Amino acid sequence: MKNENWFLFADAREDEGLSHEEAVELLRNKGVSDKEIEEITKKYESWARNTAHEIE
């Protein structure tokens, strides 16, 4: 997984306010494989849960 693609997804979700589906479509339009997209979304979901837990 390329870090730049993870940051692209995370920025789309956090900074641009895109939905999960919209952020996935953004990655697909950039030519990112479905396998890499799956890895990115899993990592993002884990990061989001951990971040939310730290804020509480």
N, C-alpha and C positions, 0 to 999 in steps of 0.2 A: 504494500500500500504506500502510495506517495503521500508524504506529509502535506504537500501543497493541495492535494485533492481533499484531504481531511479539513484543512483550514478553509478551503473554498466552501465545503458543505457547512461547516460550523458558522462561518461568516454569513452565509445565505440564511441560515436559520436564526441566528442571534441578532445580527446587525441589520439584515434586510427584511426580517420578519416573514420569510417564505415558509410555507407549510413543508412538512416532510416530503410529500409527493413533488412539490415544486422544486425543492432542493435536489431530489433524486433526478428529476428531469434535467436540471441544470448540468449535473454530472454526466448524464447520458449524452447530452448535446455536446459536451466536451470530449466525448469518445472514451469515457471511463467504462471499463468492463463491469458487467453485473456482479461478478465475484468481488471485485474491488469495492463496488458500491455497498455490497453486503458487509464487508469488513469495516468500511467507513461508518455506516449507520450503527453497527454494533458498538464500535468504539465511541461514537458520539453519544449514544444512549447511556453508556456506562459513565462517560464524563459528565453528562447532564445530571444523572442520579447522584453521583458523588458531589458535584457542585451544589446541588439543592440540599443535600444532607449537611454539608458544611455550613450553609447559610442558616439552617434551622438552629 
